[in-house]
Amino acid sequence: MAGHDHDRGCRMVGGLAKTTQTQRRFLDFSSNLLWIVWGWYAHAYALIILQICLAAINIRGAQKNDPAAGPDYPGT
C-alpha cells in the first residue's frame, strides 16, 4: 500500500515540475521580449541582438528537452 502512495506522489511532483518548466520558459521569453522593446526605445541595438540570441537558445533548449521531439541525431 505504501508503495502506491509513493508512486502517486512522484507522478504529482513530475506534473508540477512540467508546469513549472512551462512557466519558467514563458517568463524567460517574456523577459527577452520586454528587453527587446526597451532596447528598441533606447536605440540599444546590441541589446536587441543579445536578447534575440538568448531567446533562440531558450527555444532550442526547450525543443531539445521535449521528449516528443525525438533524438537530436539519427540513430541515437
Backbone as JSON, one array per atom type, in Angstrom:
{
  "sequence": "MAGHDHDRGCRMVGGLAKTTQTQRRFLDFSSNLLWIVWGWYAHAYALIILQICLAAINIRGAQKNDPAAGPDYPGT",
  "N": [[0.81, -1.2, 0.0], [1.89, 1.27, 0.82], [3.73, 1.71, -1.18], [2.14, 2.35, -3.36], [1.1, 4.84, -2.66], [3.44, 6.31, -2.66], [4.17, 6.16, -5.37], [2.08, 7.6, -6.56], [2.57, 10.11, -5.48], [5.03, 10.74, -6.65], [4.28, 10.98, -9.31], [2.67, 13.23, -9.12], [4.51, 15.21, -8.38], [6.13, 15.15, -10.63], [4.31, 16.13, -12.53], [3.91, 18.69, -11.57], [6.46, 19.68, -11.89], [6.69, 19.81, -14.67], [4.79, 21.76, -15.24], [5.98, 23.89, -13.92], [8.31, 24.14, -15.42], [7.23, 24.98, -17.87], [6.1, 27.43, -17.11], [8.44, 28.79, -16.38], [9.77, 28.92, -18.82], [7.99, 30.54, -20.24], [8.2, 32.91, -18.74], [10.92, 33.49, -19.15], [10.94, 33.96, -21.93], [9.15, 36.1, -22.05], [10.59, 38.01, -20.62], [12.8, 38.35, -22.35], [11.43, 39.51, -24.5], [10.48, 41.91, -23.37], [12.93, 43.2, -22.8], [13.81, 43.53, -25.42], [11.9, 45.34, -26.41], [12.43, 47.56, -24.74], [15.1, 48.0, -25.48], [14.74, 48.73, -28.15], [13.4, 51.15, -27.82], [15.39, 52.59, -26.5], [17.33, 52.66, -28.39], [19.28, 50.68, -28.29], [20.86, 48.64, -29.9], [22.64, 46.49, -29.82], [21.85, 45.22, -27.49], [19.34, 44.33, -28.27], [20.03, 42.43, -30.22], [21.45, 40.64, -28.59], [19.36, 39.74, -26.88], [17.67, 38.5, -28.7], [19.32, 36.4, -29.51], [19.57, 35.04, -27.04], [16.9, 34.32, -26.63], [16.6, 32.56, -28.78], [18.36, 30.54, -27.99], [17.04, 29.67, -25.68], [14.64, 28.7, -26.81], [15.64, 26.67, -28.44], [16.74, 25.0, -26.46], [14.39, 24.26, -25.13], [13.14, 22.77, -27.11], [14.99, 20.69, -27.4], [14.71, 19.43, -24.96], [12.2, 18.43, -25.07], [10.44, 15.52, -24.96], [8.8, 14.51, -26.98], [9.89, 15.4, -29.29], [11.86, 13.72, -30.16], [15.08, 12.06, -30.83], [18.14, 14.0, -31.06], [20.06, 13.37, -32.95], [20.1, 11.21, -35.74], [19.74, 7.74, -35.22], [20.42, 7.66, -32.53]],
  "CA": [[0.0, 0.0, 0.0], [2.71, 2.46, 0.91], [4.35, 1.9, -2.49], [1.19, 3.0, -4.25], [1.06, 6.25, -2.29], [4.69, 6.91, -3.11], [4.1, 6.29, -6.83], [1.17, 8.7, -6.88], [3.26, 11.35, -5.11], [6.05, 11.01, -7.66], [3.61, 11.48, -10.51], [2.2, 14.59, -8.87], [5.69, 16.08, -8.43], [6.51, 15.23, -12.04], [3.36, 17.01, -13.19], [4.2, 20.06, -11.14], [7.73, 20.09, -12.47], [6.43, 20.16, -16.07], [4.11, 23.06, -15.21], [6.98, 24.88, -13.52], [9.17, 24.34, -16.59], [6.48, 25.78, -18.84], [6.01, 28.79, -16.58], [9.77, 29.39, -16.44], [10.04, 29.25, -20.23], [7.15, 31.69, -20.57], [8.79, 34.1, -18.11], [12.17, 33.78, -19.86], [10.61, 34.55, -23.23], [8.56, 37.42, -21.78], [11.7, 38.89, -20.24], [13.51, 38.68, -23.58], [10.6, 40.41, -25.28], [10.49, 43.23, -22.72], [14.24, 43.81, -23.03], [13.86, 43.96, -26.82], [11.09, 46.56, -26.51], [13.18, 48.66, -24.11], [16.26, 48.25, -26.32], [14.28, 49.48, -29.32], [13.1, 52.5, -27.36], [16.65, 53.24, -26.12], [18.25, 52.51, -29.52], [20.36, 49.8, -27.85], [20.71, 47.57, -30.87], [23.4, 45.32, -29.36], [20.99, 44.55, -26.52], [18.29, 43.64, -29.03], [20.65, 41.23, -30.81], [21.72, 39.72, -27.49], [18.11, 39.14, -26.4], [17.2, 37.58, -29.74], [20.15, 35.2, -29.4], [19.19, 34.33, -25.82], [15.59, 33.71, -26.88], [16.83, 31.42, -29.67], [18.96, 29.48, -27.18], [15.97, 29.14, -24.82], [13.72, 27.92, -27.65], [16.36, 25.45, -28.82], [16.81, 24.16, -25.27], [13.07, 23.71, -24.87], [12.9, 21.74, -28.11], [15.85, 19.54, -27.11], [14.21, 18.77, -23.76], [10.85, 17.91, -25.33], [10.56, 14.1, -25.32], [8.05, 14.23, -28.19], [10.67, 15.84, -30.44], [12.72, 12.63, -30.61], [16.51, 12.27, -30.62], [18.77, 15.08, -31.83], [20.81, 12.8, -34.05], [19.54, 9.93, -36.18], [20.44, 6.57, -34.74], [20.75, 7.71, -31.1]],
  "C": [[0.85, 1.27, 0.0], [3.38, 2.76, -0.43], [3.43, 2.63, -3.45], [1.09, 4.49, -3.94], [2.3, 6.97, -2.78], [4.66, 7.14, -4.62], [3.21, 7.46, -7.23], [1.83, 10.04, -6.58], [4.32, 11.72, -6.13], [5.42, 11.55, -8.94], [3.14, 12.9, -10.32], [3.37, 15.58, -8.94], [6.15, 16.25, -9.86], [5.6, 16.16, -12.81], [3.6, 18.46, -12.82], [5.49, 20.56, -11.76], [7.53, 20.52, -13.92], [5.74, 21.52, -16.15], [5.1, 24.16, -14.86], [7.92, 25.18, -14.68], [8.49, 25.24, -17.61], [6.37, 27.22, -18.39], [7.36, 29.5, -16.68], [10.11, 29.79, -17.87], [9.24, 30.46, -20.67], [7.75, 32.97, -19.99], [10.11, 34.48, -18.78], [11.88, 34.5, -21.18], [10.0, 35.95, -23.06], [9.63, 38.43, -21.42], [12.49, 39.31, -21.47], [12.73, 39.71, -24.4], [10.59, 41.82, -24.69], [11.83, 43.94, -22.9], [14.36, 44.3, -24.47], [13.08, 45.25, -27.01], [11.84, 47.75, -25.92], [14.41, 49.02, -24.95], [15.9, 49.02, -27.58], [14.04, 50.94, -28.96], [14.4, 53.28, -27.08], [17.69, 53.21, -27.24], [19.48, 51.7, -29.13], [20.31, 48.53, -28.7], [21.52, 46.32, -30.5], [22.59, 44.53, -28.34], [19.89, 43.77, -27.22], [18.85, 42.35, -29.63], [20.93, 40.2, -29.74], [20.45, 39.01, -27.03], [17.52, 38.19, -27.43], [18.0, 36.28, -29.69], [19.79, 34.38, -28.16], [17.83, 33.65, -25.98], [15.74, 32.47, -27.77], [17.43, 30.25, -28.9], [17.9, 28.85, -26.28], [15.0, 28.27, -25.61], [14.37, 26.61, -28.06], [16.45, 24.48, -27.64], [15.48, 23.51, -24.95], [12.75, 22.6, -25.86], [13.74, 20.5, -27.84], [15.35, 18.76, -25.91], [12.83, 18.19, -23.93], [10.97, 16.45, -25.76], [9.81, 13.75, -26.6], [8.85, 14.59, -29.44], [11.58, 14.73, -30.97], [14.18, 12.96, -30.41], [17.04, 13.39, -31.51], [19.47, 14.54, -33.08], [20.19, 11.47, -34.45], [20.4, 8.78, -35.65], [20.78, 6.59, -33.26], [19.5, 7.52, -30.28]]
}
